[in-house]
Amino acid sequence: MAQHPPVLFTAVRNPDGQQCDLLVEDGRITAYDPAEPPAGATVVDAAGALALPSPVDAHIHPDKTTWGGPWMSREPAHSLRDLIDGDVRARARIAAPVAERAGALMDQAVARGTRAWRAHVDVSPVHGLSGVHGVREAAEARAGLLDVQIVAFPQLGLVSRPGTAELLERSLTEGADILGGLDPLGVDRDLDGQLDFLFAAALRHGVPLDIHLHDGGPDGVRQVTEIARRTAAAGLFGRVTISHVFCLAELAGPELDRTAELLAETGIALTTCALGKDPVLPTAALTRHGVRVAAGSDGVRDAWSPFGDADMINRAHLLAYRTDARTDAELEACYAVVARGGAELLGLPVSGLAPGDPADFVLVRAGSVAAAVVDRPLPLLVVRGGRVVAREGRLV
């Protein structure tokens, strides 16, 4: 992050409800003596607005989005395969390049307060590496506004689609940062074949893994257990994520406790998206065991769904609604998933609004964190690295 003159944000209300001033220097919050205001600092009056640590979108598919383009009518779908095949047909009809569509969605996310993305981008013989190149181009054009990690994602299958494995490895030299997987049993019908490749390639290239897992029931739990076993064997503690993990939403009691302990022991992180009728992870039970849990938008205005807005304050609201959060503590915990949980999963410094923390925060009209989760206010100001980058939902 480039260095900028100091900025003093006055009359800020912190999440504890206390009013304070925040001094930002070189992109970080700095301790200072209020009796001796820093010379030359730009002053921004927060007028009592609540400061929230900037959220992170830990699971989004920007290469698929139609954001900023004409309306797309969606096809009926009754299975995961229907959605995958329908997406291929729909994307062949989209004229706008990936960089343009993904960039428009990035601008929307930044204006709504998001500081970073983990972007899952399709890699297959059908699409080649066009998605990876397009999302990387859009991200580089917004350097300093949004940190973007790209997951090379085999949406159409890995073992079952010849040529995909080679493209995945190539993508890691052409813009991708992380290797992705998808339902080794449900899509590829080959648990060992897919996981053998993923773990060997992750070690070969020194990259993390992020594996979509939609499979439920015993098959889903079996795959979670095998991924954990291989993570421990490969020494990849803290470098493996499983996304969606619908099977864990079906567990309770001792079985959930045992699985959560296994995930915590192997450092495997999880993401959930609180989508429609899809199962939602029991975030409170998992975090209680020390499992890192983050949240994401998943698809936004794409062939899979007409919904989504890349607003992670809104996603905290959806997570709270879907998990029946009622108390202030439960609502605050949902915001912690999208802010602290997301930062930890992406390996970013956590923004806790304390001296030394990155100056990445949003200012909103809300009486408390719990009220912000329920009311979903539009950010008055979005601060990234100490700079105001958006006002009232628009980039500056």
Secondary structure, 3 states (H helix, E strand, C coil): CCCCCCEEEEEEECCCCCEEEEEEECCEEECCCCCCCCCCCEEEECCCCEEEECCEEEEECHHHCCCCCCCCCCCCCCCHHHHHHHHHHHHCCCCCCHHHHHHHHHHHHHHCCCCEEEEEEECECCCECHHHHHHHHHHHCCCCCCEEEEEEECCCCCCCCCCHHHHHHHHCCCCCCEEEEECCCCCCCCHHHHHHHHHHHHHHHCCCEEEEECCCHHHHHHHHHHHHHHHHHHCCCCCEEEEECHHHHHCCHHHHHHHHHHHHHHCCEEEECCCCCCCCCCHHHHHHCCCCEEECCECCCCCCCCCCCCCHHHHHHHHHHHCCCCCHHHHHHHHHHHHHHHHHHHCCCCCCCCCCCECCEEEECCCCHHHHHHHCCCCCEEEECCEEEEECCEEC
